[in-house]
Amino acid sequence: MIDALSKAVFGTLAGSATLKRVASRYGMRGQGGFARRFVAGETIDEAIGAARAVEAQGLAQTLDLLGESVASEAEARAAAEAYLAMMPRIADAGVGRNISIKLTQLGLDLSADLAGAHLRRILARAGELGFFVRIDMENSPYIEATLALFESVWREGTTNVGVVLQSALKRSKDDLERVLALGARVRLVKGAYKEPAAVAYQSKAEVDDAYVRLMERLLRAGHFPAIATHDPDMIAAARRLATEAGVPQGAYEFQMLYGVRRDLQQSLRAEGFGMRVYIPYGREWFPYFMRRLGERPANVGFVLKSLLRER
């Protein structure tokens, strides 16, 4: 219940325009801004710098231009154009060509056709430049539309794309089978959104149990699955299940968030596991940042110390 409560509290705070204005004064100020622990910066140059630093440590990375739930076609178009502009910059920089996107950032709240048109443009350019694109999963009202659009582009022959599933959601067992039937790549996460009991497990134990069940199925039947977790118990379970199923280290990878459990990232890399770091950047960092606090309230202490240093 504590996990569910913290998600609810920080989820509500993430929507506060007043808090966002206050946080924006300090979050990215200099290299000591409190949000820089979890967000690479606001510009593509800062994101590329973070990607280079991560790769210099022997880790892979994926870049995500933060943003979601746009309210107009103009905003959706601007987001799509930003992704189209960022890919050549990433390619020219010589860092890994892997990006993540959210469909509400491309206008899914306005219409599936609008989001689909922007997604197809991004995927076409990604294919030309050799990028892999991961469609992030948002909260439960968007899941069906996200999967339907994902299935649509896949069946059109666009396969440089994968999707995310959340173990907290009760429907994910069936959704996993749906994606496995396509032969597509899955990133498995626990889920950062506060969801009602009708659609989601409410306790950590239930979410963890579901994660292990989905992970076992994914390791045995998936195509290069991404095990996205910072939980040592889930990592240990993944290693055990992979060994039992005869899945070699190179057939799957672990994924973690930028700034979170760097010690685990390095220890897994040192043992020869694939380790990818999710690097977010952009001006719309506040909702993402608040969800990170909701997942691990202990991070609040880090933020408060940073704020005190600013004063």
N, C-alpha and C positions, 0 to 999 in steps of 0.2 A: 504493500500500500504506500510505503514511503516513496518508492520509485514512481508510482502513478501520480502521487501528489506533487512531487517535484516537477514532473513533466507538465502537469496542469498549471502550476504556478508560473513556471518560466515560459510556458506556451502563451499564457495570457500576457505576461510582460513583453513578450516578443512583438505583440501587436500594439504596444503603446508608442504613439507618435512622440509624446513628451519625453519618455525615457530614451527613445532613439536619438532625439536631438541632443540631449545631455551627453549620452554615450559617445556620439559622433565628435564631440569636442576633444575627447581624450583617447578614444579607442585606437586610433591610428597615428597618434602624435609621435613623431620620431620613431626610433627603433624600440623605445620603451613603452609604447602604447599597449594597454592591457589586452586588446583584441589580437595583437600580433602573435600571441602564443598559439592561436588557433587559425588565424587568417593571414595569408602571406602579404597582403597589402591591398591597395585599391586599383593598381594599374597592371597591365600585362607585363611591363618591364619588371615590376616587383615579383610577379608570379614566376616569370622565367628565371629570375635570380634564385628564387626559392627552389624551383625545379632543379637547377644546376647544383645547388647545395645538397639536395636530397640525393641526386644521382652520384655525386662525388663520394657519398657514403656507401655506395654499392646498392642503393635501393631504386626501385622503379617508382613512377609517379603518374598521377592523372590530375589534370587541371580542370577546375570548375569555376566558371564565371557566375558568381552568386546573383540570384534574383529569382522571383517567383510571383505568381498571382498578379500579373500585369492587368491593368484595368482598361486598356484601349488597344486598338489595332496598331496605332503608331508605336506604342511601347513594345508590343510583340515584334513588330518589324525591326525596331531598333535593337532588340535583343538578338534577333537572328543575324542582323548585319554585324553585330559585335562578334558573334561566333565565327562568321565568315571571315572577318578581318583578323581574328586572333590566330586562326590555324596557320596561315602563311608565316606569321611572326614566330610561332612555335617551331615550324619547319625550318625557317631560316636560322633559328637559334641553335638547332641541332640537338634539342632535348627530345625525350620520348613523346611520341604522337598518340596521346591518349587523353580524351576529354570526357566530362560528364555534363549532362544538361537536365533541366526540369521542364516538363511540358507546359506547366502553367506560366512559365517564363516566356513561352512561345505563343501564348494566347489560348490555352485549353479552356480557361474559364469563359472565354468569348465564344469559341466554337471548336469542335474537333477538326473541322476542315481547315480552319486557319492554322491551328497548331501543326496539323499534318503537312500543310504546304511548306511551312518554315522548316519543319523537321526534315522533309525530303531534300530541300535545298542544302541544308547543313550536311546531311549524309552523303549527298552527291559530291560535294566539295571534299568532304572527309575521305571518300573513296579515291578521289583523284590524287590526294596528297598522302595517302597511306595511313590515315588515322583510324583508330577504334573509338567508337562513341558509346558511352554508357548512359542509358536513360534512367535517371534516378526515380525512385518510387516515392510519391508523396502520400498524404494521408488518405484514409479509406474512401472518401467520396470520389477520388480520382483513379482508383485502381483499375476498374473495368475499362474506362476510356483509355488509360495508358496502355494496358495490355492489348486492347483491340487495335490501337494504332501501331504498336510494336509488331503484332502479328501481321498487320497489313503490309508494312514496309518489308518485313522479312519475306513474305510470300511473293512480293514483287521482285525478289532477288537481291535485296540489300542485306548483306550479312555481316557488314563491319559494325555491328551494333549488338549491344547486350542490354539486360534489364536488371532491376533490383527487386528482391522479395524480402519481406519482413516476417520474422518468426512470431512476432507478437500478434499477428493477424490470423484468425482462425481459418480463413479461406486459403492461406498460402500453400497448404498441402496440395489442394487441387490446382492452384495456379502454377506450382512447380511442375506438375505433370504436364500441364499445358505448354510450358516453355520447353521442357525436355523433349516433347514430341516434335518440336521444331528443330531441335539440335542447336539451340542458341545458348549463349553464355549467361550465367546468373551470378550476381553478387548477392550473397546472403548476409543480411544484417538482422539485428534484433528489432529495431524500430525506434524512432525518436519522438513520435507523435503521441499525444494523449488521445486515446480512442475509447469509445464506450464499450462496456462489458459485453454487449450483444455481438460485437465483431472482433474483439481482441481480448487476449489473456491479460489479467490485471496484476498478477504477481510475478516477481522475478523468477521463481521456481518454474512456473508454467511456461514462461517465455523461454527459459533456458532448455526445458525439456523439449519444447517444440523446435528450438534451434538445433539440438542434437539430432532429432529425428529427420529434419529436413536436410541437415548436413550429411548424414549418412547416405540418404537417397541421392543427394547431389554428387557426392564423391564417387559413388558406385556407377552412376548413370549420366553424370553431367559432362559438359564439354569445357575443359579448363575452368572449373569453378573458382570463384573468389570467396574466400572465407573471411568476412569482414567483421572483426571483433577485437576488443582489447582485453577480453576476459581470459585470464590464464587457464581457467577450467575448460572453456570452450576450445582454446588452442590445444590443450592436452587431449581433449576428446577428438579433435580433428586429426591429430597425429596418430592416435590409437586406431581410429576408424580407417584411416588411409592405409596404415600398415596391415590391418586385418583384411582389407579389400585388395591388397597388392597394388595400391595406387602409388606410383613413384612421385618423388618430390617435385619433379618438373611438370607434372600433370595438373597441378593446382597451385594457387598462391594465396597468401594471407594479405589482407588489406587493413590499414589503419588510418586514422585521421591525422592530419598535420598537427604536430604539437602534443599529441597524446601518446603516452607510453613509449617514449623513444627508446627506453631500455629494452623493451620487448621487441621493438622493430630491429634493433641491432643484434640481439641475441638470436633471433630467427634467421637473419641474414647470415650470421656467423656459422650457423648450423647448416647452411646451404639451401634454405627454403626461399622461394620467391616471396618478396615482400614489397608491396606497392603502397605508397603514401598518397592519400587524397588531399590535394592542395587547393583550397578555395581562395578566391580573391574577388575584389570588386567593391563598388561603393555600397551595394546592398548587403552588407555583411551582418547587420544587426540581428535579424531573425535567426540566421544560422548560428551565430555566437550564443544567443540565448538558449537555443536547443542544446548546445554543448554543455552549458551550465546545468540545464535540467537533467541531463543524463548523469552528471557527476557534480552534485552541489558542492563538493569539497573544493572545486575550482573557484568558487566565490571568494574564498580567502585570498587566492592569488590575485584576483581582480581588485579587491579592496586594498591590498598592499600596493598595487600599481597605481591606483587612484591617489593614495596618500602620498606617494612619491611625487605625483604631479603637482601637489599643492604646496 
